Amino acid sequence: MVRERLAQCFLSTPPVVGTVWICDENSVARDQACVALAMPCRTIRGFASAEQLLQCRVPDGPLCLILEMFFNVGNGLQLQERLASKHSRPEIVFLTTCRDVQAVVRAMQAGAVDYLVKPASMDTLTHVVQRALDRSAKRQSVTHARERVQRLVDTLTRREYQVMEAVVAGRLNKQIAQALMISDVTVKMHRGNLMRKMGVKSVAQLVTMIDLVPDLKPATTSPIPDTRTHHARNNRKNPVFNES
């Protein structure tokens, strides 16, 4: 069986390199899962209790946890909640003897990849674990991309950030200049600087980057005033504008 797993690893699409943790008090079931899921591209580790697992540092890279629902102390749902509260959200697959519908619903609502009832076939388990590692890799890729965008944005000055907000919103240089009460030349200067710092050559690339971080909002910035409000204020101060 191990030879077939190795052949599958090399002949099919390469699996995501990652870590699989198996938490089950049943040593026989735990060891069987460790052997069945073993591949050169994976790190497999078994745990006899939830507390033992929680004492370990979450490794870098994609991570999948295979959990039994029942433990002598606590249960799989409680472990799932504790992991979520620690902001380490590994992809979780339940492999258990528990057939309780409410437990299944709670596990899936909390983000579990799948819920398998023992005895599950090793082919099914292998497929689900691969799906979990793929999902973990994609989640981490998005997280790293967002962190990179945030680091780049942190290099912008307050004014560059304001100009960037306006550019992403589709405003023209003239509109930005009016809103910020600066010259077109100054807008072009800030625009060139922020594009260089962000490492992009087009507005489309900039928009794509900013869309990765929807909650991006450095504390040092303030919103650009509405151009219509600005003109209305000038019109009140300068009646001559109303003569046309």
Secondary structure, DSSP 8 states (H G I E B T S, - for coil): -HHHHHHHHHHSS----EEEEEE-S-HHHHHHHHHHH--TTEEEEEESSHHHHHTS---SS-EEEEE-SB-SSSBHHHHHHHHHHTT---EEEEEES---HHHHHHHHHTT-SEEEESS--HHHHHHHHHHHHHHHHHHHHHHHHHHHHHHHHTTS-HHHHHHHHHHHTT--HHHHHHHHT--HHHHHHHHHHHHHHHT-SSHHHHHHHHHT-TT---TT------HHHHHHHHHHH-GGGGG-
